[in-house]
Amino acid sequence: MRFADARGDGRALDLAHLIGAVQCVLVLGLLHRWIMSPAPAAPQTLAASTAAAVPDYAALRAEIAGWARELGFAALGVAGIDLPEDAAHLTDWLAQGQHGSMDYMPRHAALRGNPAALQPGTLRVISVRMDYWPAQAADAWQVLGDGERAYIARYALGRDYHGLMRKRLQKLAERIVARIGPFGYRAFADSAPVLEKALARNAGLGWIGKHTLLLSRDAGSYFFLGELFTDLPLPLDAEPATHCG
């Protein structure tokens, strides 16, 4: 096929030559764009991208405490997972038969003193306190002094704490996920072999009194304990001083 020359002088251009000219122009245009384009940014190294993704755990710890208060917990602390002295004390206590008819105690004794064995990957334990001295219990002493009125244990006046605390711990974990993304955790509220008093003590929530219960200066021993085992390396809280005489 031939096309008439635009000059109208009767000469024709071969179609192949025309296509070749067009291709040449296109190649030159692409080459020009490539030369004038800025150099691509250097790819981010794995170390740099990992470092950028690591959260500020101290700031996260403060946020977690605030979320815990919003969910109804009176106090929150963070403990490590090493409990050598408490585990040894438990072993000795069991060997002496101090557990009496509580046959379940020796069954998982090894897990009680080893949070990472109970929940693999655990690095920290978030310990929480929920007070159970409700407003309607303010007249406790008057009730005790009245032989015509029945006195009900203070902790039994509210809802069953087991499910309540686990649900709120789950909500706390979900808030953490919303902030930093998925992480490893498991919630407990007197629902597994956990040395919760020792962990709460190590998390700074109180000290263990002579009556073997955890004591807090502002709540006595009128509270429940719950735990969130986690693989987050949160900063640890300091164990408080013992205030028993």
C-alpha positions as CSV (number, residue, x, y, z in Angstrom):
1,M,0.0,0.0,0.0
2,R,1.2,3.5,-0.8
3,F,0.1,6.9,0.4
4,A,0.2,10.1,-1.7
5,D,2.9,12.6,-0.6
6,A,1.3,15.6,1.2
7,R,3.2,17.9,-1.2
8,G,1.1,16.6,-4.0
9,D,4.0,16.1,-6.4
10,G,3.1,12.5,-7.1
11,R,5.8,10.9,-5.1
12,A,4.7,8.3,-2.5
13,L,6.0,7.1,0.8
14,D,6.4,3.5,1.4
15,L,4.1,2.4,4.4
16,A,7.0,0.5,6.1
17,H,9.1,3.7,6.1
18,L,6.3,5.6,7.6
19,I,5.8,3.1,10.4
20,G,9.5,3.1,11.1
21,A,9.6,6.8,11.4
22,V,6.6,6.8,13.9
23,Q,8.3,4.1,16.0
24,C,11.5,6.1,16.1
25,V,9.6,9.2,17.4
26,L,8.0,7.1,20.1
27,V,11.2,5.5,21.3
28,L,12.9,9.0,21.4
29,G,10.0,10.3,23.5
30,L,10.2,7.5,26.0
31,L,14.0,7.8,26.3
32,H,13.6,11.5,27.0
33,R,11.0,10.9,29.8
34,W,13.3,8.2,31.4
35,I,16.3,10.6,31.3
36,M,14.3,13.5,32.8
37,S,12.5,11.4,35.5
38,P,13.9,11.7,39.1
39,A,15.7,8.7,40.5
40,P,13.5,6.4,42.6
41,A,13.8,6.6,46.3
42,A,16.0,4.0,47.9
43,P,14.0,1.1,49.3
44,Q,13.5,1.0,53.1
45,T,15.6,-1.6,54.8
46,L,13.9,-4.3,56.8
47,A,15.5,-2.9,60.0
48,A,14.2,0.5,59.4
49,S,10.7,-0.6,58.6
50,T,10.6,-2.9,61.7
51,A,11.9,0.0,63.9
52,A,9.2,2.3,62.6
53,A,6.5,-0.3,63.4
54,V,7.6,-0.8,67.0
55,P,5.1,1.0,69.4
56,D,6.2,3.3,72.2
57,Y,5.5,0.7,75.0
58,A,5.7,3.3,77.8
59,A,3.1,5.4,76.1
60,L,1.0,2.3,75.4
61,R,1.2,1.3,79.1
62,A,-0.2,4.7,80.1
63,E,-3.0,4.4,77.5
64,I,-3.9,0.8,78.7
65,A,-4.2,2.1,82.3
66,G,-6.6,4.8,81.1
67,W,-8.7,2.3,79.2
68,A,-8.8,0.0,82.2
69,R,-10.3,2.8,84.4
70,E,-12.9,3.5,81.7
71,L,-13.8,-0.2,81.8
72,G,-14.4,-0.1,85.6
73,F,-11.0,-1.4,86.9
74,A,-9.8,0.4,90.0
75,A,-6.1,-0.2,89.3
76,L,-3.8,-1.8,86.8
77,G,-0.1,-2.9,86.9
78,V,2.3,-4.8,84.8
79,A,4.4,-7.8,86.1
80,G,7.0,-10.0,84.6
81,I,6.6,-13.8,84.4
82,D,9.4,-14.9,86.8
83,L,8.0,-16.3,90.0
84,P,10.8,-18.6,91.4
85,E,10.2,-17.9,95.1
86,D,6.4,-18.1,94.9
87,A,6.6,-21.3,92.9
88,A,9.0,-22.9,95.4
89,H,6.7,-21.8,98.3
90,L,3.7,-23.4,96.5
91,T,5.6,-26.7,96.0
92,D,6.5,-26.8,99.7
93,W,3.0,-25.9,100.7
94,L,1.6,-28.8,98.6
95,A,4.2,-31.2,99.9
96,Q,3.0,-30.5,103.5
97,G,-0.6,-31.3,102.5
98,Q,-1.7,-27.8,103.3
99,H,-4.2,-27.9,100.4
100,G,-6.4,-30.3,102.3
101,S,-9.3,-31.6,100.1
102,M,-8.5,-29.2,97.3
103,D,-7.3,-32.0,95.0
104,Y,-7.2,-29.7,92.0
105,M,-4.3,-27.7,93.5
106,P,-1.4,-30.3,92.8
107,R,-2.8,-31.1,89.4
108,H,-1.4,-28.0,87.6
109,A,1.1,-26.8,90.2
110,A,3.9,-26.5,87.6
111,L,1.7,-24.1,85.5
112,R,0.8,-21.9,88.4
113,G,4.4,-20.6,88.8
114,N,5.2,-20.5,85.1
115,P,2.9,-18.1,83.1
116,A,4.8,-18.8,79.9
117,A,4.0,-22.5,80.2
118,L,0.3,-21.8,80.8
119,Q,0.2,-19.5,77.8
120,P,3.2,-19.9,75.4
121,G,4.7,-16.6,74.3
122,T,3.8,-14.7,77.4
123,L,6.2,-11.9,78.3
124,R,4.2,-9.8,80.6
125,V,1.1,-10.1,82.8
126,I,-1.3,-7.1,83.0
127,S,-2.9,-7.4,86.5
128,V,-6.1,-5.5,87.2
129,R,-8.1,-4.8,90.4
130,M,-11.9,-4.5,90.6
131,D,-13.3,-3.4,93.9
132,Y,-16.4,-5.2,95.3
133,W,-17.4,-2.9,98.1
134,P,-20.5,-1.4,96.5
135,A,-22.3,1.7,97.6
136,Q,-25.2,-0.3,99.0
137,A,-22.8,-1.9,101.4
138,A,-22.0,1.3,103.2
139,D,-24.2,0.3,106.2
140,A,-22.4,-3.0,106.8
141,W,-21.7,-2.3,110.4
142,Q,-25.3,-1.3,111.1
143,V,-26.5,-4.6,109.5
144,L,-24.0,-6.6,111.6
145,G,-25.3,-4.9,114.8
146,D,-29.0,-5.7,114.0
147,G,-30.0,-9.3,114.9
148,E,-33.1,-9.0,112.8
149,R,-31.3,-8.4,109.5
150,A,-29.3,-10.8,107.5
151,Y,-25.7,-10.0,106.5
152,I,-24.6,-11.0,103.0
153,A,-20.9,-11.1,102.1
154,R,-20.0,-7.9,100.3
155,Y,-18.6,-9.7,97.3
156,A,-21.8,-11.5,96.8
157,L,-23.9,-8.4,96.4
158,G,-23.0,-7.7,92.8
159,R,-22.9,-9.8,89.6
160,D,-20.7,-12.9,89.3
161,Y,-17.3,-11.5,88.8
162,H,-15.8,-14.4,86.7
163,G,-17.6,-13.6,83.4
164,L,-17.8,-9.9,84.1
165,M,-14.1,-9.5,84.5
166,R,-13.2,-11.7,81.6
167,K,-15.5,-9.8,79.3
168,R,-13.9,-6.5,80.4
169,L,-10.4,-7.8,80.0
170,Q,-11.4,-8.9,76.5
171,K,-12.6,-5.4,75.8
172,L,-9.3,-4.0,77.1
173,A,-7.4,-6.4,74.7
174,E,-9.6,-5.2,71.8
175,R,-8.7,-1.6,72.5
176,I,-5.0,-2.5,72.4
177,V,-5.6,-4.3,69.1
178,A,-7.3,-1.2,67.7
179,R,-4.2,0.8,68.7
180,I,-1.3,-1.4,67.6
181,G,-2.8,-4.3,65.7
182,P,-3.0,-8.0,66.5
183,F,-1.0,-9.3,69.5
184,G,-0.9,-12.4,71.6
185,Y,-3.0,-12.4,74.8
186,R,-5.3,-14.5,77.1
187,A,-7.6,-13.2,79.8
188,F,-8.1,-14.8,83.2
189,A,-10.4,-14.2,86.1
190,D,-10.0,-17.0,88.6
191,S,-10.4,-19.3,85.7
192,A,-7.0,-21.1,85.3
193,P,-4.0,-22.1,87.5
194,V,-2.6,-18.6,88.0
195,L,-0.7,-17.3,91.0
196,E,-2.7,-14.1,90.8
197,K,-1.8,-12.7,94.2
198,A,1.9,-13.0,93.5
199,L,1.5,-11.4,90.0
200,A,-0.7,-8.6,91.4
201,R,2.0,-7.9,94.1
202,N,4.7,-7.9,91.5
203,A,2.6,-5.5,89.3
204,G,2.4,-3.0,92.2
205,L,-1.2,-3.5,93.1
206,G,-0.5,-4.3,96.8
207,W,1.3,-6.5,99.2
208,I,0.4,-9.9,100.7
209,G,-0.8,-9.5,104.3
210,K,-0.6,-11.8,107.2
211,H,-4.1,-13.2,106.4
212,T,-2.5,-14.3,103.0
213,L,-4.7,-11.9,101.0
214,L,-3.4,-9.1,98.8
215,L,-3.8,-5.7,100.5
216,S,-4.1,-2.3,99.0
217,R,-3.8,0.9,101.1
218,D,-6.9,2.4,99.5
219,A,-9.1,-0.7,99.2
220,G,-8.1,-3.1,101.8
221,S,-8.7,-6.6,100.5
222,Y,-12.2,-5.9,99.2
223,F,-11.5,-6.5,95.5
224,F,-11.2,-9.1,92.7
225,L,-8.2,-9.8,90.6
226,G,-7.9,-10.5,86.9
227,E,-5.1,-11.0,84.4
228,L,-4.3,-10.4,80.8
229,F,-1.3,-12.5,79.7
230,T,0.4,-10.8,76.8
231,D,3.4,-11.0,74.5
232,L,3.9,-7.3,74.6
233,P,7.2,-6.2,76.3
234,L,5.5,-3.5,78.4
235,P,7.6,-1.7,81.1
236,L,7.3,-3.3,84.5
237,D,5.8,-1.8,87.6
238,A,7.6,-1.8,90.9
239,E,6.5,-4.0,93.8
240,P,5.2,-1.9,96.7
241,A,6.5,-1.9,100.2
242,T,4.9,-4.1,102.8
243,H,2.9,-2.0,105.3
244,C,1.9,-4.7,107.8
245,G,3.4,-4.3,111.3
